[in-house]
């Protein structure tokens, strides 16, 4: 769905609204975490994770309510798109702020880049991104031309799913986010001539997997942890959502979004998104965030996502 040509047409709102939201949200949440007594490295990792909103929930909700073509829908799409793109540099930055290194989990980290120094992990990350873009353009698109020539719809669907699974597996073996890998592959294929066939073939799976994703979010909530620290977790939920709501409202005002549309926009994106799970897990692997705080932050993420619809 994410065509590069569409990026260019919406560049002002994507870069303008997206950068204001991401930078200001990260800045304020960073200071909130510092006030809670967390180290600056932990605070920065959490702030970058919490600045994200949920593409899966927001776009689905907007679509269901018929708001896609409204000002609030377009503003939401712009900010979400910028956030998703910014996950790439954020994942590259995180190894650089890991001061404790990876000595604690060298013996259990089986990924190809898990035991490399932070700067080499950053280089490997960008190498993997380049591999996905080049592989998609020069290997998979030509393969799709051959498959399309057979006129077998089942084979085309199987090839589409093969790409998703292959990229996810490649990223997991390297030690990076499978979700990010498939997101990048999707952008590559959005500019190919088989965009519409791929969309129609994957549509039934999209609904099923979105349902599975929501089940995953529910299953990730640690109710025992919430029961043991209810005031901390619910306080963080309220604090983060209020900060994000206020910043989104101000961003909409700056870009002259009408008041009713601006309220919808601010409510829609005030939660923490699914990429926070990826960023928090990666931060834990790098020993930036310990297990207890990661569980707390993941509980906050899941609760904000559950509240949103």
N, C-alpha and C positions, 0 to 999 in steps of 0.2 A: 504493500500500500504506500510505501514511502519513496516516491519518485524523486530523483535528484533535481529534475526540472521544477518540481513543486517547491523544493527547498529554496531555489533561487527566487521564485516569485514571492515567497513569503519571508525573504531574508531579513527584512527590517524588523518584523514582529518576532521572528524566531530568535535572532541574535539580540535584539533590543530587550524585549520582554524576558526572554530566557536568561540572559546574562544578569540583568538586574535582580530577578528572583533568586537565581542560584548564588550569586556573590553575597547579597545582603542577608539571605537566609542562613548561609554558611557562617557568616560573620557573627550574627546574633546568637545562633545555636552554639558556636564555638565558645562564646563568653558565658553562656548558660552552663556549659559543661565545666568550664574553668571555675565558676562559682561553686559547683558541686564538688570541687576538689580533685578533678581528674587532671592528669598530666596533659601538656599541650598537644603531644602526639596523639593521645587517645581522643582528646577534645576535637582535634582537626578531623580525624578519621570519622568520628560520629557525626560531626557537623556536615561533612561532605555526603555521608550516607543519608542523613535526615533531610537534606535539601531536595532529595529526589521525591517525585510524586508517582502514583501508580498509573502507568499507561494502560495496563490491562483493565483496571476498574473504571477509570475516568472515561476512556474512549467507548467502552461498552455501555456505560450509563448514558453518556451523551447520545450515542446512536439509538438506544432504546427509547429515549425521550424525544427523539427527533430534533436535537439541538445542534447537529453537526454543522449546518450552514449558518448558524447564528453567530453574533460577535463573540459570545462567551465560548462557543464551540471552537471557533477559529483561534481565539486567544489560548484556550486550553491546549489545542493541538500544537501550537507554536512552542509553548513553554515545555511541554512534554517531549517534543522532538529535540529541542536544545539539550534538555536533561539527558536523554538517551545517548546523544552524541558525546556529551561531556563525560559519560562513564568511561570512555576510552582513555582520555588523559588522566582521569582520577585513578584508574587502576594502575597506570604507569607511575603515578606520583607516590602511591602508598608504600612501595618498597623503599623509597628514598627517605621516608620519615621513620622507618623502623630502626630504632637505636639499639635494640637488644639483640638484633640479628636473628638467626635461625638455629642457634646452637641447641636450644631446648628440644627441637623436634626434628633434628637431622635424621635420626634413626627411624622415624615413622613416616617421613615425607617421601612418597614414592613418585611424585611428579618429576618431569624432566628438568624443570627449572627451580624446583623447591629448595635445593641446596646451594644455589648460586648466590653470589652477593647481590645486594639490592639493585645496583646500577645495571648489572647484567640481566636481572629479571625484567627491568624496564626495556632494555634493548630487545630481549626475547619476545616481550609482549608486542612491541611494534612490528617485529619480524613476523609474528603470527597473524597480525592484522593485515600486513602486506600480502602474506601468503593466501589469505582468504579472498582478498580483492582480486589478485592476479589469477588464482585458481578458478574462481567463479567466472571471470571474464574469458579466460583463454582455454580452460579445460571443460568446465561444466556446461557453459552455453553452447559450445560446439557439439558436446555430447547430446544435449537436448535437441539439436537440429537433426541428428541421426535418429533419435527416438521418435521425434515428431514425424519423420518420414515413414515410419512403420504404420502410422495411423492407429495404433493400439492405445486406447485411453488408459487402460490398466497399467501399461508399461510406463506411460508418462507420469501417472500418479506415483508409481513405485520409485521412479527416478527422482521425483520431487522429495519424497520422504527419505530416500537414500542420502540426498544432499544434507537435509536437516540433521539426520543421525550422524553422518560422517563428520560434519563440522563440529557438532556437539562433542563427539568422541575425541576428535583431534584436540580441541581446547581443553578437555578434561585431562587427557594424557599429558599435555604440556603443563597443566596446573593452573589454567585460567578459567574464566566463566563460560560454560556451555551456552548460557542464555545470550551473552554478548556475541559469541561466535555466530550463532544462528541469526541474530539481529543484523550483523554485518553482511552475512550471506544474503539476507533478504533485501538489503539495500542494493547489493550488486545485481541481483536478479530483477529488481524493480525497473532497471533501465534496459533490460533485454526485451526482445520481441515476443517472448513467451510469458510476459507478465500476467496477462489476463487468463491464459490457460492454467498457469500455476495457481493463481488466486481461486479459480473455480474448483480445481482439483483438491486444493487443501482446505477449502471452506468447511466441509463436514468435520474434518479433524480439528479445525480451529475451535469450534464449539465444544467438542469433547475435551480437548486439552485445556481450554479455559476453565471448564468445570473442575477438572483435575487440579488445576492451579489453585482455585479457591478452596478445595478440600485440603490441599497442602498448606495453605495459609492458616486454616483453622486448626490443622493437626500440629502446627508449629508452636501454638500458644501453650506455654508452660503454666498451667493453672496453679500448680504447687508453688512456683516462684511468685506469681501474682498474689497468692494468698499469704505468703511470708513477707512480701514488701509492697502491700497495696498502695500506700500513700506515695511512695517514691515513684512507682510505675504509673499510677493514674495521674500524679502530679506532672510527670514528664509528658504523658499523653496530652493533657490539657495545655501545658506550656508550649510544646512544639506546635500543636495545631493552631493555637492562638497567634504565635509568632508568624507561622506560614500564612495564615488567613490575613493578618494585618499587612504583611509585605505584598501579597498578591493583590489585595484591595488597592494599596498605594500604587502598584505597578499598573493596574488597570486604569487608575486615575491619570497617571502620567501619559498613557497612550490613548486617553480620551474614550474609554469604553463606557457606554451608557450605564447608569447606576444599577438598574435591574440586572443587566448582563454581567456587570462587574461583580455583583454579589454571587451570582451563579458560578462565575469563574473562580472566585476566591474560595467558596465552599467546596467546589469540585476538586481543587488541587491541594487542599489543606492537610491531606494525609501524607504519610511516608510511603514510598513506593517499593515495588518488588526488587529493584536493583539494590536497595539497602541491604537485603539478605545477602546478596553477592558481595557487596563492599564490606559488610561486617564480618562475614566468614573469612574473606581474604585478609582482613586486618587481624583476625584471630590467628590465622596461619602464619602471619608475619610477626606474631607476638607483640603487636601494637596494643591490642585489647585482650584482656584475660577472659577466660571462659565465663565467669560470673557476670561481668559487665556486658559481654556479648549476648548472653541469654536475656538480660534485662532489656537491652536495646532492641533485640528481636521481638520480645513481648510487646514493647511499645509500638514497634512497626506493625505487627499483626493486629493490634487493637485499633490503631488509627485506620487501617485498611478495612477492618470489619465495620467500623462506625460509618464510614463514608457513604455507602449506598443508602 
